[in-house]
Amino acid sequence: MNDHNARNKLVDAARCIDAIFHEEARPGLRTWMNWKAKGYLPFVKVGRRVFYDPEACRAELEKRFTTLAES
């Protein structure tokens, strides 16, 4: 698979979690679904199936949950 295809793939929730988080520090599927319901994660819905772009989800999580230390 070339680099372009690797960056532009849509995956299901379990694969997206695996792609973003380390195995020992990842959230559970229920937490992931709660984040999706709250609008924290971008997703694509095709019929009844939901797909995620791991890079877009990681960027949104970093934007939402990263805290900056005050100087």
N, C-alpha and C positions, 0 to 999 in steps of 0.2 A: 504494500500500500504506500502510495507516495505521501509526502508531507502535507499537501493540500487536503487530501481525503482524510488524513488522521485528525486534522484540526476541525474539519467541518462535518463531524458525524453526530448524529442524534442517538441517544441510548435510553434505556429504561432507568427507573429510579435506582435499582440495586447497582447497576453498572456505573451510573453517575457517582454514586456514593463511593464506590471502589476506586474510581478514577481520581477523585478529589482528596479523599482522606486516607490516612495510614490505617491499617487494619485494626490496631489496638485503640485508636483514638477517634473513630468515626461515630457519627450519631446513628441511632436506630432508624428503621424504616418509618416508624410511627412519628418520630421527631421530624424526619424529612417531609412527610406528608403534612404535618402541622405547619411547617415553614412554607410549603407550597400553598396551603389554604390561606395563610396570612399574606400572601403576595410577595414573599421574600425571594422566590425562585422564578426565573423565566422558564417557560415550557411551551411546547407545541402539542396541541391536541389534534389527533387524526382519528375521527370517529370516536370510539371509546378508549383509544390508547393514548397515553401521555408519554412524550419524549422530552429529553433534556439535552442541552449542549453543555458538556462538562466545563468547558472554558468560561462560558457565560455565567454558569451557576457559581463557579469559583470566584469570579470577579464580583458578582453581586453579594456573595457571602462576605468577602473581604471588605467590600464597601460598607456593608451594614454592621458587621460585628467587630471591625478593627477599631480599637480605641487609641487615641493619641495621648501620650503623656504630656501633662501641662508643664511648661517651663517655669 
